[in-house]
Amino acid sequence: MARDERGVTPQSEDFSAWYNELVFKAELVDRGPVRGTMVIRPYGYRIWELLQADMDRRIKETGHVNAYFPLLIPESYLRREAEHVEGFAPELAVVTHAGGKELEEPLVVRPTSETVIGEMMAKWISSHRDLPMLLNQWANVVRWEMRPRMFLRTTEFLWQEGHTAHADEADAMREKLIALDLYAKVAREIAAMPVVAGEKTASERFPGAVRTYTVEGMMRDGRALQSGTSHYLGTNFAKAFSIQYTAESGEQQYCHTSSWGMSARMIGGVIMTHGDDKGLVLPPLLAPYQVVIVPIGRGDQAGQVLPPAVELAERLSRAGIRAHVDTRAQLSPGFKFNDWEMRGVPVRLELGPRDLADGAALMSTRLGEGKSPVSLDSAPAVLLAELTAFQDLLLRRATSFRDSRTATVNAWEEFAEAVTTGWALAFHCGQAQCENDIKAATSATARVIPAEGAPEQGVCVRCGLPSAYGKRLIFGRSY
Ligand SMILES: [Zn+2]
């Protein structure tokens, strides 16, 4: 029966093939019938649910409330903000027929919801007492994708989008900080991704935004993944949608708005931040199963071992651990072990007749070597500690990887070399043309102007003009 088809192309051999095979083999996704669409399978969806639950709690704790807006938006709404429509036009899916006839006005399937939410904000806000308005929605959006990649770029994807309206710029900018801080914490504390937070350069801004902020993670191939963004929209959308309020002075004022989003692309980030040659490595806080118990033995022995295995899983569940017993009778223990290793389960336990007689199970962790006995009595406490340590280990490991692949450079040759394997920290003149030159020469783009770090002056790594940002930027190739 042994079918050993667990293997994926090793990450070290071909990162892209590794990723593309793994998302299917680990049963995270399947292809949708429409090109570029993705079915999220239960194992993958559970990861999203865990991330979503944590984010939703943080979004509410920071004073935001959830609402839901329609999927279909009148096409004319998008045209009201010139940069916005220009930025999204190539990716729009448009409904022209419905109800058996051609529509008078085409409808856009939302690529994002600034416009429809702006329209409602205009209706709901009249006085300074209505501000700030802090909304969030969990939704799917559609952006037509010519080069789809599971989780990273799909035509339809899941996300949350925060939309807020404020009396002035200062209040809107405070909001942007709250959102960015929230994303950085979700990434670091839950996904164990040591992201760098900061601002985007003008050429990397969201269409229609005055300023765009980002958290960027480094994947194990050295590329950057934009993992969440927050935009200060100024009064651009307020003017396009007449989002106005009466100030205390009695004057009519435009609101300052913000929007921010984090998507299921984060799952792609988790895969590429932690995975290795053997497959997925899941942070315990996002693992559908934190502990998998594999009963050992056939025939009568299997009958003996199964009840204690189920009982152990129940005790672990009561301690707050997501535990699962692999009861698939047709598969060998060896196959199951390799399967769960490939699927990234943090801790596996073997329970055989001999272990049972000793009152113990054999434990192995996803990144550890060998197996060690754990007494059944103390298993819940030992495993809770083991999972916490594993979560910490992943963040530390990813941080040292990121740091080892980040080079502070001044010369162009050093820059070009650094971005082939990771990130370059370099000065830049702030000219869009110079950013384009860098991209044409190296495929690297300005990822982020890090919020942290002391001010520093220097000259542009490409053209030698004075630095425009008062500090070094992170450049890298990206997803
Ligand atoms: Zn330059």
Residues whose N, C-alpha, C, O or C-beta is under 5 A from the ligand:
A	BS01	ZN	C429 C434 C460 R462 C463 G464
